[in-house]
Every structure is written in structure tokens, then in C-alpha cells.
Amino acid sequence: QVQLVESGGGLVQPGGSLRLSCAASGSIFSSDVMGWYRQAPGKERELVARVISGFTPTYADSVKGRFTISTDNAKNTVLLQMNNLKPEDTAVYYCNLRSLIRGDYWGKGTLVTVSS
């Protein structure tokens, strides 16, 4: 019912910035929980940021103060602004939509590499 497509990943130097975008083919409802997850090689997928429209977002401790999640329901888009990137941020980043009515949906991921 919903398809998610991430974009914006790439190679960036430590201290640099990237903005990830997630475009939903279906509508993002105001009650949907939108999130960004990441998975580094050999590690479990972890929550990076999560938000419900109109509420204060939550962040993993490792990215607080550096990352910002935002949504634009009218454009069916969720963004992740990543500043002051560190090598340990290197991972595949996945967009997630969770709905009590429609279930969970995942994008296929976009690779972020932070390296000098």
C-alpha cells in the first residue's frame, strides 16, 4: 500500500553534512510514526530518529544535537538533516513508516559513508 524511497546518501568528510530524503508513494497520515534507522556492517539495525507529526521528535543519544528529523505530510516526505557527521555514522540508512492501520513499511536504504 505504501512504498518508501530514500535518497541523499553518499560520501562526506568528518564534520560535514548530508540531508536524507524519504518519499512515500502513498499518503503519510498525521498519526503515522515516521522514523529513520541505520545499520552498520556486522551490527544490528538501530533507531536513529522518530517523529509523529506535531510532536517533538526523539533521537538516539549518539545523534542528539547533530541530526534533525522533519516531515511534510502534504508532500509525503520525511527528511533527516545530518550535521557534524562522524565516521561512526557510516551505515545504510532506512526510512520507516509505522501505522496501526496499515502496518510497517521500509525503504531499501541509502548508504552514508563518512571518511576522510
N, CA, C and O atoms as a GROMACS GRO file, in nm:
protein
  464
    1GLN      N    1   0.083  -0.120   0.000
    1GLN     CA    2   0.000   0.000   0.000
    1GLN      C    3   0.086   0.126   0.000
    1GLN      O    4   0.050   0.227  -0.060
    2VAL      N    5   0.201   0.120   0.067
    2VAL     CA    6   0.292   0.232   0.076
    2VAL      C    7   0.430   0.187   0.029
    2VAL      O    8   0.478   0.081   0.068
    3GLN      N    9   0.493   0.268  -0.054
    3GLN     CA   10   0.630   0.246  -0.095
    3GLN      C   11   0.715   0.364  -0.052
    3GLN      O   12   0.676   0.479  -0.068
    4LEU      N   13   0.833   0.335   0.003
    4LEU     CA   14   0.924   0.437   0.053
    4LEU      C   15   1.054   0.430  -0.025
    4LEU      O   16   1.109   0.322  -0.046
    5VAL      N   17   1.103   0.545  -0.068
    5VAL     CA   18   1.227   0.552  -0.145
    5VAL      C   19   1.318   0.657  -0.082
    5VAL      O   20   1.283   0.775  -0.076
    6GLU      N   21   1.436   0.612  -0.035
    6GLU     CA   22   1.533   0.703   0.025
    6GLU      C   23   1.627   0.759  -0.082
    6GLU      O   24   1.650   0.696  -0.185
    7SER      N   25   1.680   0.876  -0.054
    7SER     CA   26   1.780   0.937  -0.140
    7SER      C   27   1.865   1.032  -0.058
    7SER      O   28   1.827   1.069   0.054
    8GLY      N   29   1.979   1.072  -0.112
    8GLY     CA   30   2.063   1.171  -0.048
    8GLY      C   31   2.189   1.117   0.015
    8GLY      O   32   2.273   1.194   0.061
    9GLY      N   33   2.206   0.986   0.018
    9GLY     CA   34   2.326   0.928   0.075
    9GLY      C   35   2.447   0.954  -0.013
    9GLY      O   36   2.434   0.994  -0.129
   10GLY      N   37   2.564   0.929   0.043
   10GLY     CA   38   2.686   0.949  -0.031
   10GLY      C   39   2.806   0.954   0.059
   10GLY      O   40   2.800   0.916   0.176
   11LEU      N   41   2.917   1.002   0.004
   11LEU     CA   42   3.043   1.014   0.077
   11LEU      C   43   3.060   1.156   0.127
   11LEU      O   44   3.042   1.252   0.052
   12VAL      N   45   3.095   1.169   0.254
   12VAL     CA   46   3.116   1.300   0.314
   12VAL      C   47   3.231   1.291   0.413
   12VAL      O   48   3.254   1.187   0.475
   13GLN      N   49   3.305   1.401   0.428
   13GLN     CA   50   3.415   1.405   0.524
   13GLN      C   51   3.364   1.426   0.665
   13GLN      O   52   3.257   1.483   0.684
   14PRO      N   53   3.439   1.381   0.765
   14PRO     CA   54   3.400   1.408   0.903
   14PRO      C   55   3.378   1.557   0.926
   14PRO      O   56   3.455   1.640   0.880
   15GLY      N   57   3.271   1.588   0.998
   15GLY     CA   58   3.233   1.727   1.021
   15GLY      C   59   3.141   1.783   0.916
   15GLY      O   60   3.087   1.893   0.932
   16GLY      N   61   3.121   1.710   0.808
   16GLY     CA   62   3.034   1.755   0.701
   16GLY      C   63   2.889   1.726   0.727
   16GLY      O   64   2.852   1.676   0.834
   17SER      N   65   2.806   1.757   0.628
   17SER     CA   66   2.661   1.742   0.643
   17SER      C   67   2.601   1.672   0.522
   17SER      O   68   2.653   1.681   0.411
   18LEU      N   69   2.491   1.603   0.545
   18LEU     CA   70   2.410   1.543   0.441
   18LEU      C   71   2.264   1.555   0.480
   18LEU      O   72   2.230   1.562   0.598
   19ARG      N   73   2.177   1.558   0.381
   19ARG     CA   74   2.035   1.555   0.405
   19ARG      C   75   1.975   1.436   0.331
   19ARG      O   76   1.983   1.427   0.209
   20LEU      N   77   1.913   1.347   0.407
   20LEU     CA   78   1.846   1.232   0.350
   20LEU      C   79   1.698   1.262   0.332
   20LEU      O   80   1.636   1.330   0.414
   21SER      N   81   1.643   1.212   0.223
   21SER     CA   82   1.501   1.229   0.195
   21SER      C   83   1.436   1.094   0.179
   21SER      O   84   1.497   0.998   0.132
   22CYS      N   85   1.311   1.086   0.220
   22CYS     CA   86   1.231   0.966   0.204
   22CYS      C   87   1.098   1.007   0.143
   22CYS      O   88   1.020   1.080   0.205
   23ALA      N   89   1.073   0.960   0.023
   23ALA     CA   90   0.948   0.991  -0.047
   23ALA      C   91   0.854   0.872  -0.040
   23ALA      O   92   0.891   0.760  -0.075
   24ALA      N   93   0.733   0.897   0.004
   24ALA     CA   94   0.631   0.793   0.014
   24ALA      C   95   0.536   0.802  -0.104
   24ALA      O   96   0.486   0.909  -0.138
   25SER      N   97   0.512   0.687  -0.168
   25SER     CA   98   0.418   0.685  -0.280
   25SER      C   99   0.275   0.700  -0.233
   25SER      O  100   0.191   0.754  -0.306
   26GLY      N  101   0.246   0.654  -0.112
   26GLY     CA  102   0.116   0.673  -0.051
   26GLY      C  103   0.120   0.787   0.048
   26GLY      O  104   0.227   0.842   0.076
   27SER      N  105   0.006   0.823   0.099
   27SER     CA  106  -0.003   0.935   0.192
   27SER      C  107   0.056   0.899   0.328
   27SER      O  108   0.045   0.785   0.374
   28ILE      N  109   0.119   0.997   0.389
   28ILE     CA  110   0.163   0.986   0.528
   28ILE      C  111   0.054   1.048   0.614
   28ILE      O  112   0.028   1.168   0.605
   29PHE      N  113  -0.009   0.967   0.696
   29PHE     CA  114  -0.114   1.017   0.783
   29PHE      C  115  -0.055   1.088   0.903
   29PHE      O  116   0.058   1.060   0.943
   30SER      N  117  -0.131   1.179   0.960
   30SER     CA  118  -0.083   1.257   1.073
   30SER      C  119  -0.052   1.170   1.194
   30SER      O  120   0.029   1.208   1.279
   31SER      N  121  -0.115   1.054   1.204
   31SER     CA  122  -0.094   0.964   1.316
   31SER      C  123   0.019   0.863   1.292
   31SER      O  124   0.055   0.788   1.383
   32ASP      N  125   0.073   0.860   1.171
   32ASP     CA  126   0.180   0.766   1.140
   32ASP      C  127   0.307   0.803   1.214
   32ASP      O  128   0.338   0.921   1.234
   33VAL      N  129   0.381   0.701   1.253
   33VAL     CA  130   0.512   0.721   1.313
   33VAL      C  131   0.616   0.706   1.204
   33VAL      O  132   0.630   0.600   1.144
   34MET      N  133   0.690   0.813   1.178
   34MET     CA  134   0.794   0.812   1.077
   34MET      C  135   0.930   0.804   1.146
   34MET      O  136   0.955   0.874   1.244
   35GLY      N  137   1.015   0.720   1.095
   35GLY     CA  138   1.145   0.703   1.157
   35GLY      C  139   1.257   0.678   1.059
   35GLY      O  140   1.234   0.635   0.946
   36TRP      N  141   1.377   0.705   1.104
   36TRP     CA  142   1.500   0.670   1.033
   36TRP      C  143   1.577   0.571   1.119
   36TRP      O  144   1.598   0.593   1.238
   37TYR      N  145   1.620   0.463   1.057
   37TYR     CA  146   1.704   0.363   1.120
   37TYR      C  147   1.834   0.352   1.041
   37TYR      O  148   1.841   0.395   0.926
   38ARG      N  149   1.934   0.293   1.102
   38ARG     CA  150   2.058   0.270   1.030
   38ARG      C  151   2.117   0.136   1.072
   38ARG      O  152   2.093   0.087   1.182
   39GLN      N  153   2.196   0.080   0.982
   39GLN     CA  154   2.261  -0.047   1.009
   39GLN      C  155   2.402  -0.043   0.952
   39GLN      O  156   2.423  -0.029   0.832
   40ALA      N  157   2.499  -0.055   1.041
   40ALA     CA  158   2.639  -0.062   1.002
   40ALA      C  159   2.677  -0.208   0.979
   40ALA      O  160   2.611  -0.297   1.033
   41PRO      N  161   2.781  -0.234   0.901
   41PRO     CA  162   2.823  -0.372   0.875
   41PRO      C  163   2.849  -0.449   1.004
   41PRO      O  164   2.922  -0.403   1.092
   42GLY      N  165   2.789  -0.567   1.014
   42GLY     CA  166   2.809  -0.652   1.130
   42GLY      C  167   2.732  -0.611   1.254
   42GLY      O  168   2.750  -0.672   1.360
   43LYS      N  169   2.648  -0.510   1.244
   43LYS     CA  170   2.573  -0.463   1.359
   43LYS      C  171   2.423  -0.472   1.334
   43LYS      O  172   2.378  -0.484   1.220
   44GLU      N  173   2.348  -0.465   1.443
   44GLU     CA  174   2.202  -0.467   1.434
   44GLU      C  175   2.150  -0.332   1.387
   44GLU      O  176   2.213  -0.228   1.409
   45ARG      N  177   2.035  -0.335   1.323
   45ARG     CA  178   1.970  -0.211   1.284
   45ARG      C  179   1.926  -0.136   1.409
   45ARG      O  180   1.872  -0.196   1.502
   46GLU      N  181   1.950  -0.005   1.412
   46GLU     CA  182   1.918   0.075   1.528
   46GLU      C  183   1.836   0.197   1.490
   46GLU      O  184   1.846   0.249   1.379
   47LEU      N  185   1.754   0.240   1.583
   47LEU     CA  186   1.674   0.360   1.564
   47LEU      C  187   1.762   0.483   1.573
   47LEU      O  188   1.842   0.497   1.666
   48VAL      N  189   1.747   0.573   1.477
   48VAL     CA  190   1.819   0.699   1.475
   48VAL      C  191   1.730   0.813   1.521
   48VAL      O  192   1.768   0.890   1.609
   49ALA      N  193   1.612   0.824   1.461
   49ALA     CA  194   1.520   0.932   1.493
   49ALA      C  195   1.378   0.888   1.461
   49ALA      O  196   1.356   0.806   1.372
   50ARG      N  197   1.283   0.943   1.534
   50ARG     CA  198   1.143   0.906   1.514
   50ARG      C  199   1.055   1.026   1.546
   50ARG      O  200   1.086   1.105   1.636
   51VAL      N  201   0.945   1.040   1.473
   51VAL     CA  202   0.857   1.154   1.495
   51VAL      C  203   0.715   1.122   1.452
   51VAL      O  204   0.692   1.048   1.356
   52ILE      N  205   0.620   1.178   1.523
   52ILE     CA  206   0.479   1.184   1.483
   52ILE      C  207   0.449   1.330   1.456
   52ILE      O  208   0.487   1.418   1.534
   53SER      N  209   0.381   1.356   1.347
   53SER     CA  210   0.354   1.493   1.306
   53SER      C  211   0.292   1.573   1.420
   53SER      O  212   0.194   1.531   1.482
   54GLY      N  213   0.351   1.688   1.448
   54GLY     CA  214   0.300   1.776   1.551
   54GLY      C  215   0.360   1.754   1.688
   54GLY      O  216   0.331   1.830   1.781
   55PHE      N  217   0.442   1.652   1.703
   55PHE     CA  218   0.503   1.620   1.831
   55PHE      C  219   0.654   1.637   1.823
   55PHE      O  220   0.713   1.640   1.715
   56THR      N  221   0.715   1.648   1.940
   56THR     CA  222   0.860   1.662   1.948
   56THR      C  223   0.927   1.532   1.908
   56THR      O  224   0.892   1.427   1.961
   57PRO      N  225   1.023   1.536   1.816
   57PRO     CA  226   1.092   1.414   1.775
   57PRO      C  227   1.178   1.356   1.887
   57PRO      O  228   1.214   1.425   1.982
   58THR      N  229   1.209   1.229   1.874
   58THR     CA  230   1.304   1.163   1.963
   58THR      C  231   1.424   1.117   1.882
   58THR      O  232   1.412   1.086   1.763
   59TYR      N  233   1.540   1.112   1.948
   59TYR     CA  234   1.665   1.078   1.882
   59TYR      C  235   1.746   0.981   1.966
   59TYR      O  236   1.737   0.979   2.089
   60ALA      N  237   1.824   0.902   1.898
   60ALA     CA  238   1.923   0.822   1.968
   60ALA      C  239   2.025   0.915   2.033
   60ALA      O  240   2.056   1.022   1.980
   61ASP      N  241   2.076   0.873   2.148
   61ASP     CA  242   2.173   0.957   2.218
   61ASP      C  243   2.294   0.990   2.132
   61ASP      O  244   2.352   1.098   2.144
   62SER      N  245   2.331   0.900   2.045
   62SER     CA  246   2.450   0.917   1.964
   62SER      C  247   2.437   1.027   1.859
   62SER      O  248   2.537   1.074   1.805
   63VAL      N  249   2.313   1.069   1.829
   63VAL     CA  250   2.293   1.169   1.724
   63VAL      C  251   2.227   1.296   1.775
   63VAL      O  252   2.207   1.390   1.698
   64LYS      N  253   2.192   1.301   1.902
   64LYS     CA  254   2.127   1.420   1.957
   64LYS      C  255   2.214   1.543   1.938
   64LYS      O  256   2.335   1.541   1.962
   65GLY      N  257   2.150   1.650   1.894
   65GLY     CA  258   2.222   1.775   1.870
   65GLY      C  259   2.286   1.784   1.734
   65GLY      O  260   2.330   1.891   1.695
   66ARG      N  261   2.291   1.673   1.661
   66ARG     CA  262   2.354   1.671   1.529
   66ARG      C  263   2.254   1.643   1.418
   66ARG      O  264   2.267   1.697   1.308
   67PHE      N  265   2.156   1.558   1.444
   67PHE     CA  266   2.057   1.518   1.343
   67PHE      C  267   1.922   1.582   1.372
   67PHE      O  268   1.888   1.606   1.488
   68THR      N  269   1.846   1.608   1.267
   68THR     CA  270   1.713   1.663   1.280
   68THR      C  271   1.619   1.591   1.184
   68THR      O  272   1.645   1.587   1.064
   69ILE      N  273   1.510   1.536   1.237
   69ILE     CA  274   1.410   1.472   1.154
   69ILE      C  275   1.292   1.567   1.136
   69ILE      O  276   1.254   1.638   1.230
   70SER      N  277   1.236   1.569   1.018
   70SER     CA  278   1.120   1.652   0.991
   70SER      C  279   1.032   1.584   0.888
   70SER      O  280   1.079   1.502   0.809
   71THR      N  281   0.904   1.620   0.888
   71THR     CA  282   0.808   1.562   0.794
   71THR      C  283   0.730   1.670   0.723
   71THR      O  284   0.710   1.779   0.777
   72ASP      N  285   0.687   1.639   0.604
   72ASP     CA  286   0.598   1.724   0.528
   72ASP      C  287   0.490   1.632   0.473
   72ASP      O  288   0.505   1.575   0.365
   73ASN      N  289   0.381   1.619   0.548
   73ASN     CA  290   0.277   1.524   0.511
   73ASN      C  291   0.210   1.561   0.378
   73ASN      O  292   0.167   1.473   0.304
   74ALA      N  293   0.203   1.690   0.350
   74ALA     CA  294   0.143   1.733   0.225
   74ALA      C  295   0.222   1.684   0.105
   74ALA      O  296   0.166   1.656  -0.001
   75LYS      N  297   0.354   1.672   0.122
   75LYS     CA  298   0.441   1.624   0.016
   75LYS      C  299   0.479   1.478   0.034
   75LYS      O  300   0.556   1.423  -0.044
   76ASN      N  301   0.426   1.415   0.139
   76ASN     CA  302   0.454   1.275   0.167
   76ASN      C  303   0.604   1.248   0.174
   76ASN      O  304   0.656   1.155   0.112
   77THR      N  305   0.672   1.332   0.251
   77THR     CA  306   0.818   1.326   0.258
   77THR      C  307   0.865   1.338   0.403
   77THR      O  308   0.808   1.414   0.481
   78VAL      N  309   0.968   1.264   0.437
   78VAL     CA  310   1.035   1.278   0.566
   78VAL      C  311   1.183   1.300   0.539
   78VAL      O  312   1.242   1.235   0.452
   79LEU      N  313   1.243   1.392   0.613
   79LEU     CA  314   1.381   1.430   0.593
   79LEU      C  315   1.464   1.399   0.717
   79LEU      O  316   1.412   1.395   0.829
   80LEU      N  317   1.591   1.376   0.696
   80LEU     CA  318   1.687   1.364   0.805
   80LEU      C  319   1.807   1.451   0.772
   80LEU      O  320   1.888   1.416   0.686
   81GLN      N  321   1.818   1.564   0.841
   81GLN     CA  322   1.932   1.652   0.826
   81GLN      C  323   2.041   1.605   0.920
   81GLN      O  324   2.020   1.595   1.041
   82MET      N  325   2.158   1.575   0.866
   82MET     CA  326   2.268   1.521   0.944
   82MET      C  327   2.385   1.619   0.937
   82MET      O  328   2.440   1.644   0.830
   83ASN      N  329   2.422   1.674   1.052
   83ASN     CA  330   2.532   1.768   1.062
   83ASN      C  331   2.643   1.712   1.149
   83ASN      O  332   2.622   1.621   1.229
   84ASN      N  333   2.762   1.769   1.132
   84ASN     CA  334   2.878   1.727   1.211
   84ASN      C  335   2.893   1.575   1.210
   84ASN      O  336   2.905   1.512   1.314
   85LEU      N  337   2.894   1.519   1.091
   85LEU     CA  338   2.899   1.374   1.077
   85LEU      C  339   3.031   1.317   1.125
   85LEU      O  340   3.137   1.379   1.112
   86LYS      N  341   3.023   1.197   1.181
   86LYS     CA  342   3.138   1.126   1.234
   86LYS      C  343   3.155   0.994   1.160
   86LYS      O  344   3.059   0.942   1.105
   87PRO      N  345   3.276   0.939   1.160
   87PRO     CA  346   3.297   0.810   1.093
   87PRO      C  347   3.203   0.701   1.144
   87PRO      O  348   3.161   0.615   1.067
   88GLU      N  349   3.168   0.704   1.272
   88GLU     CA  350   3.079   0.603   1.327
   88GLU      C  351   2.935   0.618   1.280
   88GLU      O  352   2.851   0.532   1.308
   89ASP      N  353   2.904   0.725   1.208
   89ASP     CA  354   2.773   0.740   1.146
   89ASP      C  355   2.761   0.661   1.017
   89ASP      O  356   2.652   0.650   0.961
   90THR      N  357   2.870   0.607   0.968
   90THR     CA  358   2.869   0.530   0.845
   90THR      C  359   2.776   0.410   0.858
   90THR      O  360   2.792   0.328   0.948
   91ALA      N  361   2.679   0.401   0.768
   91ALA     CA  362   2.579   0.295   0.773
   91ALA      C  363   2.485   0.308   0.655
   91ALA      O  364   2.487   0.408   0.583
   92VAL      N  365   2.404   0.206   0.636
   92VAL     CA  366   2.290   0.217   0.546
   92VAL      C  367   2.173   0.271   0.626
   92VAL      O  368   2.138   0.216   0.730
   93TYR      N  369   2.114   0.377   0.578
   93TYR     CA  370   2.004   0.442   0.648
   93TYR      C  371   1.872   0.405   0.582
   93TYR      O  372   1.858   0.413   0.460
   94TYR      N  373   1.776   0.365   0.665
   94TYR     CA  374   1.646   0.318   0.617
   94TYR      C  375   1.535   0.407   0.669
   94TYR      O  376   1.535   0.449   0.784
   95CYS      N  377   1.440   0.435   0.583
   95CYS     CA  378   1.320   0.507   0.620
   95CYS      C  379   1.213   0.406   0.661
   95CYS      O  380   1.201   0.299   0.602
   96ASN      N  381   1.136   0.442   0.764
   96ASN     CA  382   1.032   0.353   0.814
   96ASN      C  383   0.903   0.429   0.841
   96ASN      O  384   0.905   0.540   0.894
   97LEU      N  385   0.792   0.368   0.804
   97LEU     CA  386   0.660   0.419   0.835
   97LEU      C  387   0.586   0.313   0.914
   97LEU      O  388   0.574   0.198   0.870
   98ARG      N  389   0.535   0.351   1.030
   98ARG     CA  390   0.457   0.259   1.112
   98ARG      C  391   0.317   0.315   1.131
   98ARG      O  392   0.299   0.429   1.174
   99SER      N  393   0.218   0.231   1.098
   99SER     CA  394   0.078   0.268   1.111
   99SER      C  395   0.003   0.154   1.178
   99SER      O  396   0.019   0.038   1.141
  100LEU      N  397  -0.079   0.188   1.277
  100LEU     CA  398  -0.160   0.086   1.342
  100LEU      C  399  -0.260   0.025   1.245
  100LEU      O  400  -0.300  -0.090   1.261
  101ILE      N  401  -0.299   0.100   1.146
  101ILE     CA  402  -0.396   0.054   1.047
  101ILE      C  403  -0.329  -0.017   0.931
  101ILE      O  404  -0.375  -0.123   0.888
  102ARG      N  405  -0.219   0.040   0.880
  102ARG     CA  406  -0.158  -0.011   0.758
  102ARG      C  407  -0.036  -0.100   0.782
  102ARG      O  408   0.009  -0.168   0.690
  103GLY      N  409   0.018  -0.100   0.903
  103GLY     CA  410   0.134  -0.181   0.932
  103GLY      C  411   0.264  -0.107   0.911
  103GLY      O  412   0.267   0.016   0.904
  104ASP      N  413   0.374  -0.182   0.902
  104ASP     CA  414   0.508  -0.127   0.887
  104ASP      C  415   0.555  -0.133   0.742
  104ASP      O  416   0.530  -0.231   0.671
  105TYR      N  417   0.624  -0.027   0.701
  105TYR     CA  418   0.681  -0.020   0.567
  105TYR      C  419   0.824   0.030   0.577
  105TYR      O  420   0.856   0.116   0.659
  106TRP      N  421   0.910  -0.026   0.491
  106TRP     CA  422   1.052   0.008   0.490
  106TRP      C  423   1.098   0.043   0.351
  106TRP      O  424   1.054  -0.015   0.252
  107GLY      N  425   1.189   0.141   0.344
  107GLY     CA  426   1.259   0.166   0.221
  107GLY      C  427   1.374   0.067   0.205
  107GLY      O  428   1.400  -0.013   0.295
  108LYS      N  429   1.442   0.073   0.092
  108LYS     CA  430   1.552  -0.019   0.065
  108LYS      C  431   1.686   0.033   0.115
  108LYS      O  432   1.785  -0.040   0.112
  109GLY      N  433   1.690   0.156   0.161
  109GLY     CA  434   1.809   0.210   0.223
  109GLY      C  435   1.894   0.295   0.130
  109GLY      O  436   1.889   0.281   0.008
  110THR      N  437   1.971   0.384   0.192
  110THR     CA  438   2.069   0.466   0.120
  110THR      C  439   2.197   0.469   0.203
  110THR      O  440   2.193   0.486   0.324
  111LEU      N  441   2.310   0.452   0.137
  111LEU     CA  442   2.438   0.438   0.206
  111LEU      C  443   2.498   0.574   0.236
  111LEU      O  444   2.508   0.660   0.148
  112VAL      N  445   2.538   0.592   0.361
  112VAL     CA  446   2.611   0.711   0.405
  112VAL      C  447   2.750   0.666   0.450
  112VAL      O  448   2.763   0.581   0.538
  113THR      N  449   2.852   0.724   0.390
  113THR     CA  450   2.990   0.693   0.426
  113THR      C  451   3.060   0.820   0.471
  113THR      O  452   3.067   0.917   0.396
  114VAL      N  453   3.111   0.819   0.593
  114VAL     CA  454   3.181   0.934   0.650
  114VAL      C  455   3.328   0.896   0.662
  114VAL      O  456   3.364   0.813   0.746
  115SER      N  457   3.411   0.957   0.581
  115SER     CA  458   3.552   0.920   0.577
  115SER      C  459   3.635   1.034   0.520
  115SER      O  460   3.588   1.110   0.435
  116SER      N  461   3.758   1.045   0.568
  116SER     CA  462   3.850   1.145   0.517
  116SER      C  463   3.909   1.101   0.384
  116SER      O  464   3.989   1.174   0.325
   0.00000   0.00000   0.00000
